[in-house]
Amino acid sequence: MAEIAVIGAGYVGLTTGACLSQLGHDVTVADIDLPRIEALQRGKIPFVEPELSEIVNTGIKSKKLKFVVGAKNACESAEFHFVCLPTPANNDGSTNLSFFKSGIEEISEVLQPNSILITKSTVPVGTAASLKAQLQRNDISVVSNPEFLAEGNAVNDFLYPSRIVIGAETAEEAQRVAGLYSKINAPVITTGWESAELIKHTANAFLAMKLTFINEIATLCERTDADIQDVAMGIGYDPRIGASYLNPGPGWGGSCFPKDSSSLAFIAREAGFNFTLLEHTIDLNRKHVERTAMKVLEMLPQEIHNQKIAAWGLTFKAGTDDLRSSPAIDVLHHLVAEENRICAYDPTVTQQIAQIPEVHVETDPYICAENADVLVILTEWEEFNEVDMARISEIMKSPNLVDTRNLFNREQMEKLGFTYLGMGV
């Protein structure tokens, strides 16, 4: 088993460190955030992610996992160094690598000879080569090992991945990193730096395009009396297409898809290639969010003033408390602009976390929906299926339901007295 340093205790870093300790490695996770490290040392994780808390606490108890402040304190004796630092987007769509560069600068002198620096976060093509040049050390290898962690399923994605991608200069370096995953049964794809870096961006951009496509088809279904659920099922059985990412929604968002799609489009422009398909995908998603907001506004009773909109779901997807680039938040911003009263409910989000002063966040779905003129479902939480919708219909001022995730059955909702509007149904 190897001694591993993980630089960054964010979503990717914490999941990576905890799961590597689960595989039997000795892992030290470092971060500059003292309160976060102190909380992690007590086994308290800073975000919602199923199973991660249990793995972190198991690692702490077995002494396979520890947390320290400062990257140097984690890297001095490690053989492998996973760089899991933030890569936010710049205004022009490019990736801000300042966190990466400052982190590498901090540890460059303390890295042990013959150790390997591994980029885990999503970075643009050319990053590994840039880091190698920045290190100015021929005795240190740089390897690209992109993560494919879906929030809400990250632990499973790490321990039971569909593939492991390793980009390296030599086969020996790739084999050393592949050895860290020897207990995992998954295909290992070894390639060069640039291909590995582009694989991650391409995967996320492709999924974003797939979601945009099905949202556009859902709109077409609404105008032709077709049912998107039947259409999606019909094409999902085709093995060339597959059934995943065929559920329409209010738009796509989150910490990866918007940033990575914009980054890939920027990379293409810098390379002199006009990636029109991807550029249009980003624009169509923006328009779809606006179209979703219009659905809600059109369901409001026109004769009533000072109308109340109840919104269930704030996170960009179920199973997380992540609000980054959430389409739910984007929809609400459009509704707020129309000077409506908005009350929201989400199982993992409080008023303080939401940070939307114009939106009141309730901790109870019934209170949220009381006296509302329309209820809009924005996130696909399974908890919403456990709510007594007959009671919701009774306590609303006007039982109008806009179901952007198609969680509910139209006929059942109409029997309860709702005027129902789904996505493509």
matplotlib code that plots the C-alpha trace (Angstrom):
import matplotlib.pyplot as plt

x = [0.0, 1.2, 1.5, -0.6, -1.1, -4.3, -4.1, -7.6, -10.4, -13.2, -15.7, -13.2, -10.3, -12.3, -14.0, -10.7, -8.8, -11.5, -12.0, -8.2, -8.0, -10.9, -8.6, -6.0, -3.6, -2.3, -3.8, -3.2, -5.7, -4.5, -6.4, -5.8, -9.2, -8.5, -12.2, -12.8, -9.8, -10.7, -14.3, -12.9, -10.6, -13.8, -15.3, -17.8, -17.9, -18.8, -21.4, -24.1, -22.8, -24.3, -21.9, -19.0, -19.3, -19.1, -16.0, -14.3, -14.9, -13.8, -10.6, -10.0, -10.5, -8.2, -5.6, -5.5, -6.9, -5.8, -6.3, -3.8, -3.5, -1.1, -0.1, 3.6, 2.5, 0.9, 3.5, 6.8, 6.9, 4.3, 5.0, 1.8, 0.3, -3.3, -3.9, -7.7, -7.8, -10.6, -10.7, -13.3, -14.3, -13.1, -15.6, -14.5, -15.1, -11.5, -10.3, -8.7, -5.7, -4.3, -5.2, -3.3, -0.3, 0.0, -0.5, 2.3, 4.6, 4.0, 5.0, 7.5, 10.6, 9.4, 8.3, 10.4, 12.5, 10.7, 7.3, 4.3, 2.1, -1.4, -4.0, -7.4, -9.6, -10.9, -8.3, -7.9, -5.6, -2.0, -2.2, 0.0, 2.7, 2.4, 2.8, 5.8, 7.4, 6.5, 8.0, 11.5, 12.3, 13.2, 12.9, 9.1, 6.5, 3.2, 0.2, -3.4, -6.0, -9.4, -12.3, -15.7, -17.7, -21.4, -22.6, -25.0, -23.2, -19.6, -18.5, -20.0, -18.5, -15.0, -15.1, -17.0, -16.1, -17.0, -13.3, -10.1, -8.2, -4.5, -2.5, 1.3, 4.5, 5.7, 4.1, 6.0, 4.4, 1.0, 1.5, 2.5, -0.7, -2.8, -1.4, -3.2, -6.5, -5.5, -8.4, -10.9, -12.3, -12.6, -11.0, -7.9, -7.3, -3.7, -2.9, -1.0, -1.6, -3.6, -6.0, -6.7, -7.4, -9.7, -11.6, -13.1, -14.2, -15.6, -17.6, -19.3, -19.9, -21.4, -23.8, -24.7, -25.6, -27.7, -29.6, -30.2, -31.3, -34.0, -35.2, -35.6, -37.5, -39.7, -40.7, -41.5, -43.6, -45.7, -46.4, -47.3, -49.3, -46.5, -45.3, -41.6, -41.6, -42.7, -40.3, -37.4, -38.2, -38.5, -35.0, -33.4, -33.7, -31.4, -27.9, -26.4, -28.2, -28.9, -31.5, -29.3, -29.6, -32.9, -35.1, -36.2, -35.8, -35.6, -32.1, -28.7, -26.3, -24.1, -20.4, -19.2, -21.4, -21.6, -17.9, -16.6, -18.7, -17.6, -14.0, -14.1, -15.7, -12.9, -10.2, -11.7, -11.7, -8.1, -7.2, -8.9, -11.9, -15.5, -17.3, -20.7, -22.6, -21.3, -21.7, -25.4, -25.9, -24.9, -27.1, -30.1, -29.8, -30.0, -33.1, -34.6, -34.3, -36.1, -38.8, -39.2, -39.8, -42.4, -44.3, -44.6, -45.7, -48.3, -49.8, -50.4, -54.0, -54.1, -56.8, -55.0, -52.5, -49.6, -49.3, -47.3, -45.1, -44.1, -40.9, -39.8, -36.1, -33.2, -30.1, -29.0, -29.8, -31.2, -28.8, -26.7, -26.8, -24.9, -26.4, -23.6, -25.1, -28.4, -31.1, -33.6, -31.9, -31.7, -35.5, -36.2, -34.2, -36.4, -39.5, -38.2, -37.6, -41.4, -41.9, -43.7, -43.6, -41.6, -41.3, -39.0, -38.4, -35.5, -34.5, -30.9, -31.1, -31.8, -32.4, -28.8, -27.4, -29.6, -28.4, -31.4, -32.8, -35.9, -36.8, -38.1, -36.9, -39.2, -38.2, -41.6, -43.1, -46.7, -46.0, -44.1, -47.2, -49.8, -51.9, -49.7, -51.1, -48.7, -46.3, -43.2, -41.1, -37.5, -35.3, -36.1, -36.0, -37.7, -38.9, -41.5, -43.2, -43.9, -45.8, -49.6, -50.4, -54.2, -53.5, -51.2, -54.1, -56.4, -54.1, -53.0, -55.0, -54.9, -53.9, -51.6, -48.7, -45.7, -43.7, -40.4, -39.0, -42.1, -42.1, -45.9, -48.5, -50.7, -53.9, -53.4, -52.6, -55.7, -57.9, -56.6, -57.7, -54.5, -54.1, -51.0, -48.2, -45.2, -42.2, -43.1, -46.2]
y = [0.0, 3.5, 6.7, 9.3, 13.1, 14.7, 18.5, 20.0, 18.9, 19.9, 17.6, 15.9, 15.8, 14.5, 11.8, 10.8, 10.7, 8.8, 6.2, 5.7, 5.0, 2.6, 0.7, 0.4, 3.3, 5.7, 9.0, 12.5, 15.2, 18.8, 22.1, 25.7, 26.0, 25.4, 25.1, 22.6, 20.5, 20.6, 19.4, 16.6, 15.5, 15.0, 13.0, 15.8, 16.3, 19.8, 18.8, 16.2, 13.0, 9.6, 7.1, 9.5, 10.3, 6.5, 6.0, 9.1, 8.0, 4.4, 5.8, 8.0, 5.1, 2.8, 5.6, 5.2, 8.7, 11.9, 15.6, 18.4, 22.2, 23.1, 21.1, 20.8, 18.9, 16.2, 16.0, 15.7, 11.9, 10.9, 9.0, 10.1, 13.6, 14.1, 17.7, 18.3, 22.1, 24.4, 25.2, 28.0, 29.5, 32.9, 35.4, 34.4, 30.7, 29.7, 27.9, 29.7, 27.7, 30.1, 27.7, 24.9, 27.0, 28.4, 24.9, 23.4, 26.3, 25.6, 22.0, 21.8, 21.9, 19.3, 16.6, 13.4, 12.3, 9.8, 10.8, 11.4, 14.5, 13.6, 16.1, 14.9, 17.9, 18.8, 20.9, 22.2, 20.5, 21.4, 21.7, 18.7, 19.9, 23.4, 21.9, 19.8, 23.0, 24.9, 22.2, 22.4, 19.0, 16.1, 13.7, 14.3, 12.8, 14.4, 12.2, 13.2, 11.0, 12.8, 12.2, 11.0, 11.6, 12.4, 14.2, 12.0, 8.9, 9.8, 7.0, 4.4, 6.1, 6.0, 2.4, 1.0, 3.2, 2.6, 3.3, 4.7, 7.1, 7.7, 10.1, 9.9, 10.5, 6.9, 3.4, 3.0, 6.1, 5.0, 1.6, 3.1, 5.1, 2.2, 0.2, 2.4, 1.1, -2.6, -3.5, -1.9, -4.0, -1.6, -0.9, 1.2, 3.5, 4.7, 7.6, 10.8, 13.9, 15.8, 13.0, 12.3, 15.9, 16.2, 13.0, 14.6, 17.7, 15.8, 13.5, 16.3, 18.3, 15.3, 14.7, 18.4, 18.1, 15.0, 16.8, 19.8, 17.5, 15.8, 19.1, 20.4, 17.2, 17.7, 21.1, 19.6, 16.9, 19.7, 21.2, 17.9, 16.1, 13.5, 12.2, 12.7, 9.8, 7.4, 9.0, 8.7, 5.1, 4.3, 5.7, 4.6, 1.0, 1.7, 0.6, 3.3, 5.9, 4.4, 5.4, 7.6, 11.4, 11.2, 12.8, 16.3, 19.0, 22.8, 22.8, 21.4, 23.0, 22.0, 22.4, 20.6, 20.8, 24.6, 25.2, 22.3, 23.0, 26.7, 25.6, 23.2, 25.8, 28.2, 25.6, 25.1, 28.8, 29.1, 26.2, 28.1, 25.8, 27.1, 24.5, 25.6, 22.6, 23.1, 26.9, 26.4, 23.8, 26.3, 28.9, 26.5, 25.5, 29.2, 29.7, 26.5, 27.8, 31.0, 28.9, 26.9, 30.1, 31.2, 27.9, 29.0, 32.5, 31.3, 29.1, 32.0, 33.2, 36.5, 38.1, 37.6, 40.2, 39.7, 36.1, 33.4, 30.8, 27.8, 26.0, 22.6, 21.9, 24.3, 22.1, 21.3, 17.6, 15.4, 13.8, 16.9, 20.3, 21.9, 25.1, 25.9, 26.9, 25.2, 25.6, 25.8, 28.9, 30.3, 29.8, 31.5, 34.5, 34.9, 34.6, 37.1, 39.6, 39.5, 40.7, 37.5, 36.3, 33.1, 30.5, 27.5, 24.1, 21.8, 18.8, 20.0, 23.8, 26.4, 30.2, 30.8, 28.4, 29.5, 33.1, 34.4, 37.3, 37.6, 33.9, 32.7, 29.2, 27.0, 23.8, 22.1, 21.4, 22.0, 25.4, 26.3, 25.4, 27.0, 29.6, 29.3, 30.2, 27.7, 25.0, 24.3, 21.2, 22.0, 19.2, 15.5, 14.6, 11.3, 12.8, 14.8, 11.5, 11.0, 14.3, 14.1, 15.8, 15.7, 17.9, 20.1, 20.7, 21.7, 24.2, 25.9, 29.0, 27.9, 24.2, 24.7, 22.4, 22.8, 19.6, 20.3, 16.9, 14.8, 13.3, 13.0, 11.3, 13.7, 11.7, 11.2, 14.9, 16.0, 13.7, 15.5, 18.8, 20.1, 21.8, 19.9, 21.0, 18.7, 18.7, 17.3, 15.5]
z = [0.0, -0.8, 1.2, -0.5, -0.1, -1.3, -1.7, -1.2, 1.0, -1.3, -3.0, -5.2, -2.7, 0.2, -1.8, -3.4, -0.1, 1.8, -0.9, -1.3, 2.4, 2.0, -0.5, 2.2, 1.4, 4.0, 3.0, 4.3, 3.1, 3.3, 3.1, 4.1, 5.7, 9.4, 10.5, 7.8, 8.8, 12.4, 11.6, 9.4, 12.1, 14.2, 11.3, 10.2, 6.5, 5.1, 2.5, 1.8, 0.0, 0.7, 2.4, 2.5, 6.2, 7.1, 4.9, 6.4, 10.0, 9.2, 7.8, 10.8, 13.2, 11.3, 11.1, 7.3, 6.9, 8.5, 7.9, 8.2, 7.5, 4.7, 1.7, 2.8, 5.9, 3.7, 0.9, 2.7, 2.9, 0.3, -2.9, -4.7, -4.6, -5.8, -6.7, -6.1, -6.0, -7.4, -11.1, -11.4, -14.6, -15.8, -17.4, -20.9, -20.2, -19.7, -16.5, -13.7, -12.7, -10.1, -7.2, -9.0, -9.7, -6.2, -4.7, -6.9, -6.0, -2.3, -2.4, -5.3, -3.0, -0.5, -3.0, -2.5, -5.5, -7.8, -6.5, -8.8, -8.9, -10.1, -11.4, -10.3, -10.8, -14.2, -16.0, -19.6, -22.2, -21.6, -17.8, -17.1, -19.4, -17.8, -14.3, -15.4, -16.6, -13.4, -11.2, -12.8, -11.4, -13.6, -10.7, -10.3, -12.7, -13.6, -14.4, -15.4, -13.6, -14.1, -11.8, -12.9, -9.7, -9.9, -6.9, -4.9, -6.1, -5.7, -3.5, -5.8, -8.8, -7.2, -5.9, -8.9, -11.8, -15.4, -16.3, -14.9, -17.2, -16.7, -18.9, -18.5, -20.3, -19.9, -19.4, -16.1, -14.6, -15.8, -14.2, -10.9, -10.7, -12.0, -9.1, -6.6, -8.0, -8.1, -5.9, -8.2, -11.1, -14.0, -17.4, -17.2, -20.1, -20.5, -22.8, -23.0, -21.0, -23.5, -24.3, -20.7, -20.0, -23.0, -22.1, -19.0, -20.7, -23.6, -21.4, -19.5, -22.7, -24.4, -21.5, -21.4, -25.1, -24.5, -21.8, -24.0, -26.8, -24.7, -23.3, -26.8, -27.8, -24.7, -26.0, -29.4, -27.7, -26.0, -29.4, -31.1, -28.4, -28.0, -24.6, -23.8, -21.4, -24.2, -26.7, -24.2, -23.5, -27.2, -28.0, -24.7, -25.7, -28.6, -27.4, -29.5, -27.5, -24.0, -21.4, -19.1, -19.3, -21.1, -18.4, -19.2, -16.6, -16.0, -17.6, -16.6, -14.2, -11.2, -10.5, -13.7, -16.8, -17.2, -16.3, -18.4, -21.4, -21.4, -20.9, -23.8, -26.0, -25.0, -25.7, -29.2, -29.9, -28.8, -31.1, -34.0, -34.2, -34.0, -31.9, -33.0, -31.7, -28.1, -28.3, -29.3, -26.6, -23.9, -25.4, -25.8, -22.1, -21.1, -23.2, -21.8, -18.3, -19.4, -21.0, -17.8, -15.9, -18.4, -17.8, -14.1, -14.9, -17.4, -14.7, -12.4, -12.2, -14.1, -12.0, -8.6, -7.4, -5.0, -6.1, -4.3, -6.0, -4.0, -5.3, -4.2, -4.8, -4.9, -5.4, -9.0, -8.4, -5.7, -3.2, -2.6, -1.0, -3.9, -5.3, -7.7, -11.1, -10.1, -12.8, -10.0, -8.7, -12.2, -12.7, -9.4, -10.4, -13.4, -11.3, -8.7, -11.5, -12.1, -8.5, -7.3, -3.7, -3.7, -0.9, -1.4, 0.2, -0.2, 2.1, 2.4, 2.0, 4.7, 4.3, 5.2, 2.7, -0.1, 0.1, -2.0, 0.0, -2.2, -1.6, 1.7, 2.4, 4.6, 6.4, 5.7, 2.3, 3.5, 5.0, 1.8, -0.4, 1.9, 0.1, -3.0, -6.5, -8.2, -7.0, -9.2, -8.8, -9.7, -8.2, -8.4, -4.7, -3.9, -0.7, -2.7, -3.6, 0.1, 0.5, 0.8, -2.5, -1.7, 1.3, -0.8, -3.2, -0.4, 1.3, -1.9, -3.0, -6.6, -7.1, -10.1, -10.4, -12.8, -12.6, -14.4, -13.4, -14.2, -10.7, -10.6, -12.7, -14.6, -14.2, -10.5, -9.9, -11.9, -9.8, -6.8, -8.2, -9.7, -13.0, -14.0, -16.4, -16.9, -19.3, -22.6, -21.4]

ax = plt.figure().add_subplot(projection="3d")
ax.plot(x, y, z, "-o")
ax.set_aspect("equal")
plt.show()
